[in-house]
Amino acid sequence: MPPRGERPCRRRALHERHASPRGELPGRRVRGCDRSRPAARFGQGRSRQALLQRRAQDALPQHEAHVAHEGPRLPPRHDRRSHGRRGRPRARACRRRAHGGARVNAPAGPRYLLGFDTDALTKRECDVLVVGSGIAGLVAALQASQFARVLLVTKGELSETNTWYAQGGIAGAVGETDSVELHLSDTLIVGQGLCEPDVVRAVVGEAGDALGELVSLGVAFDRSADGRVALAREGGHSLPRVLHSGDATGAEVQDTLSAIVRRSEAIELVEDAFLVDLLTENGRCVGALVLEAGATEPTAVWAGATVLATGGCGQVYRVTTNPLIATGDGVAAAWRAGAELADMEFVQFHPTALDSASSPKFLITEALRGDGAYLLDCNEERFMLGVHPLAELAPRDVVSREIEKVMVRCGRPNVWLDARHLGAEHLAERFPKIWETCLEAGFDLSRDLLPVAPAAHYMVGGVLVDINGRSTLRGLFASGEVTASGLHGANRLASNSLLEGLVFSRRIVRALELDRPQPHAAHITGAGAGGPAGEPAMARSDIERTMSTSVGMTRTHDGLDAACCELEGIAASLGNTGPTVEAMEARNMATVAALIACAAHHRQESRGTHFRSDHPVRDDDRWRVRLAWTRSADAPREIPVGVAPEAGAVAVGLE
C-alpha cells in the first residue's frame, strides 16, 4: 500500500490516452523576497468576458481532489472543417425547436450504447452488484457481503476514485461544543433552501456511529495531544467539526477500505471494468452490461440489486480536480435506463486551486483557511471581510464568485492566498502534502503568497434517491456524488460529501438486508445507436470548451441556450458509439453536460452554485423547488422541498 496521500503508481491503459504531461508552474518564488513573483497579467481594463474566455482557454476551471487534470487539446474550431460545416445549422435548428415550445429537456438519445443480445454474451450473477469503489462503493460492498453475494466492479484500479483525492475530511458533530442541530443548521443554510430537512437530519444524526465504524475498521484520524480526535473548521461550518488525516483524508479512507475489500473472500472484485449500461426488464433494473479489460463485447451481469457509486462528472470541464475516470458514466447510464435525475444545474466550484497556465493544478484545501490563511486581492488586501460574516470561510459559492469579481476588477487570472503568518513548522506538520507539493512547485507557504483561482469541483445533482438510496427505477440504488439525495440542496457544505457516501451506503445495505433481493436472468436485446462512429476525442474537447465558457460559475440565457444546442449536436455527431471506452465516455459526457446546461437554462433565478447574471436574485416564490428529469418527458417535474421523491420501492422510514 502506498503511503497516505501518495497516488498509486500503476497507470491503467484504460485512461492513459487522456493523461496530460505535468508542466512546470509559473509564479516561482523570487529568492530573498517574501512573496511570489506575480503570474503573467491579463492587462488592466480587459472586459469580464475576455477574462472568462481566457480562463476557459488556459485552464478555466470539480472532491477535494487536489490535482486537476486537463483534457486533450485539439486545434481551434476554424481548423476543423467538418465541424465548421455542421455546427451553425445544427444550432439554428435547435433554437427553432426550443422557441416553438417543444422539448426543453436534454436529448433522450439511444436506450443502449451498444447493440447486444444477452443470450450471446458472457454472464455473471450476484445478489448485489456495486459499481464504483470510492467510500460509497467500498462501504456498500463490505456491509452487503455479510449476507449477500457481492460483485464489485470499478472502472479503473480500485483506488482510482474521487475519494482518494479528498484532502479535507469528513464532517461530524462529535466535538464537545458541537451538536447535530448545529450541523443540521449549517447544512441547511449553505444549501440555500433546497435541502430536504429529513435527509439532512438523518445523515448528520448518523454521522457519529458511521465515523466510529470507520475508526473500528482502521481509519486513522488525526488526534490532539489529549488523545481526542482533532477537528478542523472549513467553509460554512460554525465551528470545527471536520475529522481529518493530515491533508490526505480521502487517501487514508480509500487505502484502508480497499485493503479490507482485497482480503475479503465474500466480495468478487473486477477492476478495469467499464459500466456500459444498466439492464432493465418491465421497469426494473436487473443488472448491468460491463465491458471488462481486453474484451470486445460486454458481459451481462444479473443482480438482485444494483448500487451505483460511480462518482461525478468533472471531466466535462476543461480543467477539473476530478480524476480521469469522472466522466458521468453512472448518471448517464441511469438516465438511459429511465431513472429520474435531479438538481443537475448545481455544480460546485472550489475557490482555491493553485493557479498556473499549465496543468495539472493543485487544489488548496479550505482547511488552510480554517487555520487562518487569508485571501488577498491584487493590492494584497483582504476582500472577504465585508462580504460575509464568515469572511474567508463563507460557503464555497460565495467565496468563488467574490474571487471572480476581484479577478475581473484587478485584471488578473488569480487572487492570493496568504498563509505566511501561520509559520513553517505548523504548515509542514498540519498540511504535509500541500507543503511538499508547493515546495516542489517553487512556493514556500511560510514566505510566499500563493496564486489561487476557482476550479470546477463537485456535481451536486445526479440520480434522484430517497432517504434509503432507492432510485425511482426499481432495483436500482445509488450513493455518493452520483446521487441527488437532497442533502446538499443548491450548494454542498464542505466535507459533507464523504459523509453522504458513508451514511447512504449504510442505509442502502440495511434496506437490502430486509429485502434480500435475488438475481433474475432475462433475455434482453438492445439496438444501440445508429449512424457513423463519430470522433470521440473531438467531441470531448468540444464538450469541455462549451461547458467551461457557457456553463461555469456565471451563466446567461444566451450562453446556456447556445450550450444546450451545441451539446445536443455533439451527442448526435457521435452516432454509433462502438465498443471502446473512449467512445462511450464521450457519449456519457455529452449526455451529462447537456443535462447540466438544460437544467441551468430552465432555472431562471440564482441560488447556491447556480448563478444567472440575467436572473441574479433568489426567487423562493417561484423556484423553491427541485427539478427532476427523465428521458421520457419533455420538461422537468417540480418537487417541492420537503416532499419525498417517489421511490421505486417502499422506503423504510427514519429510525
LUMZA-194693 format. One record per residue (C-alpha): x, y, z; residue number from 1. Coordinates in steps of 0.001 Angstrom, whole numbers, plus 500000, padded with zeros to 6 digits. Example, Ala and Ser with C-alpha at 12.3 -4.5 7.8 and 13.67 -1.06 7.14 Angstrom:
<sites>
      X      Y      Z   k
 512300 495500 507800   1
 513670 498940 507140   2
</sites>
This chain:
<sites>
      X      Y      Z   k
 500000 500000 500000   1
 501472 503417 499115   2
 501972 505972 501900   3
 498964 508087 502739   4
 498414 510727 500112   5
 500777 509136 497601   6
 498953 508231 494443   7
 499098 504582 493286   8
 501941 504294 490792   9
 500340 501931 488261  10
 498639 503797 485415  11
 495811 501982 483730  12
 495846 501643 479981  13
 492138 502438 480178  14
 492885 506122 480761  15
 496448 506682 479617  16
 495098 508190 476425  17
 493780 511176 478406  18
 496880 511748 480547  19
 498384 515228 480430  20
 502091 515900 480995  21
 502943 517552 484244  22
 504081 521029 483379  23
 506089 523471 485436  24
 504140 526010 487441  25
 504661 529698 486791  26
 504877 532251 489541  27
 508099 530873 491016  28
 509191 532378 494289  29
 511773 535102 493995  30
 514582 534146 496323  31
 515037 536641 499099  32
 511525 538054 498704  33
 508536 537448 500966  34
 506033 536942 498164  35
 505801 535042 494932  36
 506546 536629 491602  37
 503169 537503 490044  38
 501902 535362 487214  39
 501529 536904 483767  40
 498900 539640 483809  41
 495884 539804 481571  42
 496309 543553 481398  43
 494271 546192 483154  44
 490939 547184 481664  45
 490081 543911 479994  46
 486402 543067 479975  47
 484825 540408 482140  48
 484002 538376 479027  49
 487644 538499 477929  50
 488700 537296 481373  51
 486272 534362 481280  52
 487294 533429 477750  53
 490974 533476 478719  54
 490337 531334 481791  55
 488351 528869 479678  56
 491176 528623 477168  57
 494103 528458 479564  58
 492606 526424 482377  59
 489219 527524 483487  60
 488189 525882 485970  61
 485498 519528 490206  62
 486224 516261 495665  63
 488596 517693 497410  64
 490618 516403 494556  65
 493590 518193 494534  66
 495125 517593 491297  67
 493272 518986 488325  68
 493540 517121 485054  69
 493292 518917 481754  70
 491622 517091 478909  71
 493177 516587 475494  72
 493501 519726 473383  73
 492534 519962 469735  74
 493013 522701 467125  75
 490591 525641 467224  76
 487206 525121 465632  77
 488099 527016 462450  78
 490838 524463 461784  79
 488346 521584 461880  80
 486494 521751 458611  81
 483960 519026 459353  82
 482832 520855 462494  83
 482546 524120 460633  84
 480086 522602 458198  85
 477733 521149 460737  86
 477970 523497 463727  87
 475952 526546 462682  88
 472925 524912 461017  89
 472709 522486 463932  90
 472374 525343 466437  91
 469753 527163 464344  92
 467580 524051 464170  93
 467821 523598 467925  94
 466784 527189 468618  95
 463784 526971 466299  96
 462530 523897 468130  97
 463070 525418 471572  98
 461311 528669 470659  99
 458444 526672 469191 100
 457658 525362 472654 101
 458690 521750 472050 102
 461200 519729 474006 103
 463201 521706 476589 104
 464815 518610 478070 105
 468219 517222 477117 106
 468076 514848 474125 107
 466881 511380 475097 108
 469479 509597 472976 109
 469611 505831 472426 110
 468402 503464 475168 111
 471611 501417 474976 112
 475084 502456 473856 113
 475803 499120 472172 114
 473755 496605 470254 115
 473584 493275 472111 116
 471680 490063 472808 117
 472179 488768 476349 118
 471813 485161 475176 119
 475041 485600 473210 120
 477047 487296 475989 121
 479253 486019 478791 122
 477290 486172 482036 123
 477904 486792 485729 124
 475410 486582 488579 125
 475299 488129 492057 126
 472847 489211 494720 127
 474234 492750 494901 128
 476180 494497 492147 129
 478177 497531 493305 130
 479559 499814 490599 131
 482301 502132 491840 132
 484994 501869 494509 133
 485135 505142 496413 134
 483898 505365 500002 135
 480272 504803 498895 136
 481044 501688 496858 137
 483501 500158 499325 138
 481194 500588 502320 139
 478225 499176 500373 140
 480242 496147 499235 141
 481762 495429 502651 142
 478469 495624 504517 143
 476381 493776 501919 144
 478943 490946 501806 145
 477881 489961 505317 146
 474637 488472 503955 147
 474805 488514 500138 148
 476950 487533 497161 149
 478591 490803 496122 150
 480241 491714 492840 151
 482221 494972 492952 152
 483209 496404 489578 153
 485278 499539 489163 154
 486259 501488 486081 155
 489964 501601 486782 156
 492167 500497 489625 157
 490404 500009 492961 158
 491888 503220 494380 159
 491315 505438 491337 160
 488366 507370 492760 161
 487273 510845 493779 162
 487501 509675 497391 163
 491242 509080 497082 164
 491788 512731 496146 165
 489775 514178 499051 166
 492017 516352 501195 167
 489792 517976 503776 168
 487986 515309 505791 169
 484590 514113 506968 170
 482187 516346 508878 171
 480506 515048 512023 172
 479129 516631 515191 173
 481427 514758 517581 174
 483022 517691 519421 175
 482055 518640 522979 176
 480614 522017 521952 177
 479001 520733 518756 178
 475591 519185 518175 179
 473544 517509 515470 180
 471313 520591 515443 181
 474250 522880 514664 182
 475480 520613 511866 183
 471921 520448 510546 184
 471603 524229 510624 185
 474908 524832 508828 186
 473986 522345 506099 187
 470564 523931 505555 188
 471996 527445 505404 189
 474624 526537 502819 190
 472040 524563 500814 191
 470106 527772 500130 192
 466581 526467 500722 193
 466715 523295 498606 194
 467949 520744 501168 195
 465490 518050 502218 196
 465364 518565 506021 197
 464558 514917 506831 198
 467505 513746 504739 199
 469876 516223 506362 200
 468760 515200 509851 201
 469181 511511 509028 202
 472698 511963 507639 203
 474127 514283 510283 204
 472385 512285 513017 205
 474065 509067 511872 206
 477494 510660 511414 207
 478842 509720 514852 208
 478083 505999 514509 209
 479299 505916 510907 210
 482592 507618 511756 211
 483047 505275 514700 212
 482708 502362 512298 213
 485476 503788 510105 214
 487747 504045 513135 215
 486973 500426 514068 216
 487961 499390 510537 217
 491349 501032 510970 218
 490982 504536 509534 219
 493444 506738 511434 220
 492140 510247 512014 221
 494480 512843 513500 222
 494309 513291 517245 223
 495243 516096 519604 224
 497701 515798 522462 225
 494983 514578 524845 226
 494094 511700 522510 227
 490824 513141 521270 228
 490020 513327 517581 229
 491362 516578 516131 230
 488729 518699 514419 231
 489245 521292 511685 232
 486997 524113 510578 233
 486056 524590 506932 234
 483856 526883 504872 235
 480253 527266 506020 236
 480783 525489 509356 237
 480027 527465 512504 238
 482761 525669 514467 239
 485434 522973 513984 240
 483827 519583 513176 241
 485853 518037 510334 242
 487757 514833 511127 243
 490904 514534 509035 244
 494060 512549 508373 245
 496577 515295 507752 246
 495585 516819 504439 247
 495069 513439 502713 248
 491950 512118 504442 249
 490498 510548 501328 250
 493654 508545 500691 251
 493611 507216 504260 252
 489963 506139 503966 253
 490404 504732 500468 254
 493552 502753 501231 255
 492170 501320 504475 256
 488858 500158 502993 257
 490467 498958 499755 258
 492826 496695 501686 259
 489889 495105 503537 260
 487986 494551 500285 261
 491004 492905 498653 262
 491297 490492 501599 263
 487588 489634 501619 264
 486605 486233 500238 265
 482943 487304 500149 266
 483467 490043 497544 267
 484267 489310 493911 268
 486308 492247 492604 269
 486639 493156 488933 270
 488903 496112 488163 271
 489286 497921 484821 272
 485628 497195 484026 273
 483541 499878 482322 274
 479813 500285 483046 275
 478208 500261 479591 276
 474549 500315 480601 277
 472005 499212 483166 278
 469826 496272 482113 279
 466091 496717 482641 280
 463049 494466 482280 281
 459453 495513 482961 282
 460507 498737 484653 283
 463074 497123 486943 284
 466866 497198 486924 285
 468035 493573 486730 286
 471778 494169 486380 287
 474239 495779 484013 288
 476361 495442 480917 289
 480049 495689 481830 290
 482986 495838 479416 291
 485937 494105 481066 292
 489564 494818 480197 293
 490612 493214 476924 294
 487072 492219 475937 295
 485471 493167 472628 296
 481896 492775 473844 297
 480293 493335 477244 298
 479459 490867 479988 299
 475850 490646 481194 300
 475720 490847 484995 301
 472433 489702 486543 302
 471878 491205 490002 303
 469095 491237 492564 304
 470009 494842 493347 305
 472406 497276 491709 306
 474162 500036 493667 307
 475616 502918 491671 308
 478596 504582 493359 309
 480321 505923 490274 310
 481081 509460 491441 311
 480858 512676 489476 312
 481441 514146 486046 313
 484306 516608 486460 314
 485811 515749 483101 315
 483052 517641 481268 316
 485021 520776 482188 317
 488304 521609 480523 318
 490189 521672 483808 319
 488896 519622 486714 320
 490043 518413 490062 321
 488370 515047 489416 322
 490444 512086 488208 323
 490254 510872 484630 324
 487568 508304 485427 325
 484994 511012 486344 326
 483028 511171 483083 327
 479495 510859 484481 328
 479057 507216 483427 329
 476658 506281 486249 330
 474429 509322 485789 331
 474280 508803 482024 332
 473508 505074 482371 333
 470731 505798 484885 334
 469298 508407 482519 335
 469206 505959 479618 336
 467577 503324 481859 337
 464733 505682 482770 338
 465683 506680 486328 339
 464850 510208 487382 340
 467679 512719 487822 341
 467515 515933 489848 342
 469445 519089 490778 343
 471612 518828 487661 344
 472070 522600 487365 345
 474159 522723 490545 346
 477903 522252 490023 347
 480219 523420 492795 348
 483422 525333 492110 349
 486111 525209 494779 350
 487561 528669 495484 351
 491256 527869 495799 352
 493101 525870 493182 353
 496752 526803 492680 354
 496663 528932 489541 355
 499058 528452 486645 356
 498982 528325 482882 357
 499950 524659 482935 358
 498201 521512 484016 359
 497642 519803 486368 360
 496589 522270 489028 361
 496760 521526 492705 362
 493780 522369 494905 363
 494481 524019 498256 364
 492055 522683 500866 365
 489954 525282 502642 366
 491103 523773 505931 367
 494119 526018 505386 368
 491779 528997 505536 369
 490165 527327 508543 370
 493552 527529 510247 371
 493755 531249 509500 372
 495004 531791 505941 373
 493675 534900 504182 374
 492557 535713 500664 375
 494138 538887 499255 376
 493440 540963 496160 377
 495977 542497 493777 378
 496722 545192 496375 379
 497391 542474 498976 380
 494282 543477 500928 381
 491708 541058 502379 382
 488494 541272 500353 383
 486139 538786 502082 384
 485783 540731 505351 385
 482839 542852 504221 386
 481268 540221 502006 387
 480129 537569 504506 388
 480214 537213 508318 389
 482445 534132 507955 390
 484854 536025 505674 391
 487245 533513 504043 392
 485177 530659 505499 393
 481949 531671 503784 394
 480210 528961 501729 395
 482118 527970 498618 396
 479723 529574 496157 397
 480059 532927 497917 398
 483866 532822 498037 399
 484238 531603 494452 400
 482035 534315 492994 401
 483746 537021 495030 402
 487117 535796 493792 403
 485799 536013 490240 404
 484722 539615 490846 405
 488140 540523 492247 406
 489897 538873 489316 407
 487829 540971 486902 408
 488414 544168 488866 409
 492159 543578 489071 410
 492507 542219 485560 411
 494265 539125 486887 412
 493671 535373 486493 413
 494060 534812 490238 414
 493914 536182 493763 415
 496431 535439 496513 416
 496263 533025 499447 417
 498371 534195 502386 418
 499423 531603 504993 419
 502798 533157 505849 420
 501762 534166 509353 421
 500973 530536 510295 422
 504653 529600 510321 423
 506667 526884 508601 424
 506524 524369 511479 425
 502730 524415 511753 426
 502182 524363 507996 427
 504530 521442 507395 428
 503028 519406 510245 429
 499335 520139 509639 430
 499379 520192 505828 431
 502264 517921 504800 432
 501033 517135 501296 433
 500280 520758 500454 434
 503594 521844 501969 435
 505623 519369 499925 436
 503678 519935 496715 437
 504059 523695 496953 438
 507796 523371 497632 439
 508146 521178 494553 440
 506340 523870 492568 441
 508650 526589 493896 442
 506456 528054 496627 443
 507299 528253 500323 444
 503991 528610 502186 445
 505751 530344 505072 446
 507261 533024 502783 447
 505222 533238 499582 448
 501756 534278 498512 449
 500049 531528 496536 450
 498145 532417 493338 451
 494745 530707 493521 452
 491539 530733 491492 453
 488230 528834 491495 454
 488120 525384 489881 455
 485168 523195 488894 456
 484904 520702 491712 457
 481751 518687 492585 458
 478474 517543 490968 459
 475641 518310 493393 460
 472934 516734 491219 461
 472560 513193 489939 462
 470311 510163 490376 463
 467259 511084 492456 464
 467098 508826 495524 465
 465013 508571 498675 466
 466319 508557 502213 467
 467490 504950 501838 468
 469215 505389 498497 469
 466436 503944 496330 470
 466102 505491 492893 471
 462831 505827 491003 472
 463823 502730 488997 473
 463035 499563 490961 474
 466111 497512 491794 475
 468485 500472 491398 476
 470127 502176 494377 477
 472736 504930 494406 478
 475105 506502 496928 479
 477609 509345 496976 480
 478336 512013 494393 481
 476363 510180 491696 482
 473143 510973 493572 483
 470761 513839 494143 484
 469894 512839 497696 485
 468579 516194 498904 486
 471416 516528 501427 487
 473250 519349 499685 488
 470436 521473 498283 489
 471838 524119 495955 490
 475367 524021 497406 491
 477324 521389 499333 492
 478663 522153 502808 493
 482375 521407 502959 494
 483277 517817 503962 495
 479678 516589 503802 496
 480432 514601 500638 497
 482344 511654 502108 498
 479808 511638 504944 499
 476970 511343 502429 500
 478524 508321 500708 501
 479302 506657 504030 502
 475832 507113 505549 503
 473779 506409 502434 504
 475632 503168 501711 505
 474923 502001 505258 506
 471239 502830 504806 507
 471092 501076 501426 508
 472546 497899 502896 509
 470082 497935 505783 510
 467237 498118 503259 511
 468771 495318 501167 512
 469157 493113 504223 513
 465411 493342 504747 514
 464604 492663 501090 515
 467281 490020 500350 516
 466935 490519 496565 517
 467723 487597 494260 518
 469054 487848 490687 519
 466756 487068 487791 520
 468202 486267 484365 521
 466253 487556 481388 522
 466520 487685 477633 523
 467208 491314 476710 524
 468298 492801 473415 525
 469405 496322 472571 526
 469819 498078 469249 527
 472431 500649 470242 528
 472966 503968 468475 529
 472825 504315 464716 530
 474834 506434 462312 531
 478597 506880 461899 532
 481033 506280 464738 533
 481883 509988 465153 534
 485083 511453 466592 535
 485217 510924 470398 536
 488366 512983 471031 537
 486988 515952 469113 538
 483616 515626 470840 539
 485294 515521 474246 540
 487265 518681 473526 541
 484140 520482 472309 542
 482208 519434 475429 543
 484955 520775 477693 544
 485108 524055 475780 545
 481338 524555 475773 546
 480904 523781 479469 547
 483856 525938 480547 548
 482788 529006 478597 549
 478979 528856 478933 550
 478057 526671 481933 551
 480616 527763 484522 552
 480233 529927 487623 553
 478356 532725 485824 554
 475635 531814 483328 555
 473373 533701 480936 556
 470283 532862 478880 557
 472085 533245 475573 558
 475114 531253 476690 559
 473016 528418 478072 560
 470750 528406 475021 561
 473742 528059 472736 562
 475320 525431 475018 563
 472197 523260 475005 564
 472102 523338 471217 565
 475812 522707 470827 566
 475828 519789 473267 567
 472807 518214 471604 568
 474636 518418 468300 569
 477808 516939 469773 570
 475846 513961 471088 571
 474185 513472 467716 572
 477553 513636 465946 573
 478847 510638 467906 574
 476331 508271 466291 575
 477318 504611 466669 576
 479392 504630 469847 577
 481204 501340 469298 578
 482709 499078 471987 579
 485547 501399 473038 580
 485834 503143 476391 581
 486859 506404 474731 582
 483726 506496 472569 583
 481359 505527 475399 584
 482919 508099 477732 585
 482389 510807 475122 586
 478730 509823 474744 587
 478255 509861 478539 588
 479967 513235 478855 589
 477755 514712 476143 590
 474635 513402 477885 591
 475542 514694 481346 592
 476812 518029 480051 593
 473554 518578 478153 594
 471557 517751 481281 595
 473524 520299 483329 596
 473172 523003 480693 597
 469457 522444 480066 598
 468659 522365 483792 599
 470599 525614 484264 600
 468706 527112 481327 601
 465373 526128 482901 602
 466054 527582 486393 603
 465554 531312 485920 604
 466971 532554 489224 605
 470267 532490 491114 606
 470678 530104 494048 607
 473717 528420 495588 608
 476174 527263 492945 609
 473815 528283 490117 610
 474271 531966 489244 611
 472443 533589 486337 612
 473598 537145 485618 613
 470287 537754 483814 614
 468354 536471 486865 615
 470717 537428 489716 616
 468198 537171 492590 617
 466992 534115 494514 618
 463246 533648 493934 619
 461649 531444 496599 620
 458106 532180 495432 621
 458717 530517 492068 622
 461869 528409 492326 623
 461997 526811 495794 624
 461518 523507 494012 625
 463853 520767 492837 626
 463870 519956 489136 627
 463641 516246 488283 628
 464264 514989 484753 629
 463548 511767 482849 630
 464323 510897 479250 631
 460633 510172 478565 632
 459433 513685 479498 633
 459749 516934 477568 634
 460006 519091 480700 635
 461112 518621 484313 636
 458925 517569 487212 637
 458997 520122 490023 638
 459434 518683 493522 639
 458520 520997 496422 640
 461173 520847 499119 641
 460152 518535 501925 642
 458119 516223 499685 643
 459799 512826 499443 644
 460606 511666 495896 645
 458612 508761 494565 646
 460862 505741 495009 647
 460922 502531 493035 648
 460060 500621 496202 649
 458502 501440 499563 650
 461108 503237 501633 651
 461907 502316 505193 652
 461222 505261 507480 653
 463696 507105 509643 654
 464913 505232 512657 655
</sites>
